[in-house]
Amino acid sequence: MLALTRARVPDARLMQALFPPLPFATGAFDRLVTANFYGLLRPAERALFLTEARRVARELLVIDLRSDSGTHQERHEVRTVEQDTYSIYRRRFTPQSLSTELDGEVIYGGRYFLVVQV
């Protein structure tokens, strides 16, 4: 992905790092945006991510999947890429479940996605 990005945006500053910690100084950003990532994290990973996100940014926007059923869902889902099949942990949120968990405000409650500002 870094090579592809470098080819498309040669002047961009690119970073590759293991998490945690995020490789940025405390307060480095005004806003951190995450999309379709938070719902893949298990409880311990969520706590680490939120601690680091709050450390490096004054504001956090979490964009993730809205539940089709109207109830909060946590489950393993099967994915297939070419000939490989694997299981992922995936959560789908209601506006209330995501905003309560993050202690934030729903700023977009669409049919497929939610955005919560923390």
Buried (B, 14 or more C-beta within 10 A) or exposed (E): EEEEEEEEEEEEEEEEEEEEEBEBEEEEBEEBBBEEEBBBBEEEBBEBBBEBBBBBBEBBBBBBBBBEEEEBBEEEEEEEEEEEEEEEEBBBBBBEBBBEBBEBEBEEBEEEBBBBBB
